[in-house]
């Protein structure tokens, strides 16, 4: 098994990590973060599971990281992303695992956000010889295929010299995540949730000569958690896309690096099947948001007076050790870690870190 230096992986090390996951039949959880607390919980969970992990920020998560009080919202999205990335670079090596640092779901209106992050990434590269982020995502699935691939090609040409990877989306992942997309109509015909293998082939032929990329191909997956039976996952679409490229271009098996969006609430057998077809990354956001918040809710419920009084008016008991934010935020982190333990197990990545 290949071994890598622990910390943020980029360039050839990133490709080694992806190849190891595909060859080993496992995938890495990709966790949306929005604070140093959630970042630290992800790193701790990865270390406890001896597993590598993907830390990613949406534009909203990046803005929250910078602080929603910052008047210039766009600048907050950029600087929050930069600040979070620097936090991960500083601490990931100390946790002893390999971390992919990624940004999530940038639609047409957020292309300037990605380009601004690349401005910072180019400066970081000049100083350190590696990029600030391992990869960025462009989600232009709601635009025409021509616009989607043209913009992806343009951005990838800028990213390739930095040894970065681009994630693209083909087909539409249902549901809404951080302002991108819209709530799924559970009674509607959702045939648009299924990517056509011919579209994946077109993307492969357009982008592979430029640089490294991965594909979030939709196979019925949605953001959020819906009632059982309303989401029909069809992982065979991924298998067919791989087979078409293998046939047309005489490649090795599973030439595509595939991404599973909307992993929260998915059936475990479908997760296993998708990983078997070349999925190396599965996004988990909704379940982890709930786990984090659930623990805070339980803590407040168990200690109600501590959130009403500094000192109990009847017993004079001080409540400082309960309303200290570190108490309930740590409970939130521990519950988030518990849910991530399950994710590492489901994806088969537990105990498989490449970190030397």
Secondary structure by P-SEA (a helix, b strand, c coil): ccccccccccaaaaaaaaaaaaaacbbbbbbbbccaaaaaaaaaaaaaacbbbbbbccaaaaaaaaccccccaaaaaaaaaaaaaaaaaaccccccbbbbbbcccccccaaaaaaaaaaaaaaaaaacccccccccccccccccaaaaaaaaaaaaaaaccccbbbbbbcccccccccccccccccccccccccccaaaaaaaaaaccccccccccccccccccccccccccccaaaaaaaaaaaaaaccccccccbbbbcccccccaaaaaaaaaacccbbbbcaaaaaaaaaaaaaaaaacccccccccccccccccccccaaaaaaaaaaaaaaaaaaaaaaaaccccccccc
